[in-house]
Amino acid sequence: MKLILVRHGVSEHNKGDLISGGASNPDLSAEGIAGVKKVSRNFDESQVDLVYASPLIRAKRTAEILTKGRKTINLDPRLIEMQFGSWEGSDVTPLYENCSDAFDFMGMIGKDYTKYAQNAESYDDLVSRCQSFMVDLKQVASQKTVLVVCHGFTIRGLMAAILGLDTSEITAQDNVTFTEINFDEANDFNPRLMSFNRALPAYYGAINS
């Protein structure tokens, strides 16, 4: 099984540096749409057997544009962005200034953010639902190339679940970038990270690959 993880295009919230989680549903910005269309010209959707996406519009539209409307998009709620509770839609800067211990050494939201964000999802819960998605995916996608379009924190959760890492060991993925993982099905789906955070795919779905 070959897995292609793609973060959605630039959304209206991304432009404003707002926290945009699972309860936020902004559309792609004009810049975001243009960016996905540009990348789609170098992506061969015919190499992809299955497409999954978060049901949030920024991910769903990215998947539709990237595959040029030629693929069925399977929407799975387990792929939505992390739920940030009372922090949803907030400006990051004042939160960083007032709750500095909720952020890690690179300024990313860390595990302790749940001390401040009410009704927020923990990293452990995020990884758990990502693990659930991967267990089911392996049942239906044997020997297939799978495109998954979702969100920055969700990709970190998926990679943590797949590679047995802690989320703190994985940095953020840029908008409309590709991470590729190959699974050895003869060896209990042992994963191998092939590429990370690339502007274009290196192995799966690349034009003329």
Beta strands, then each sheet from edge to edge (+ up, - down):
strand 1: 2-7
strand 2: 50-53
strand 3: 73-75
strand 4: 145-150
strand 5: 178-184
strand 6: 190-198
sheet 1: 3+ 2+ 4+ 1+ 5- 6+
end
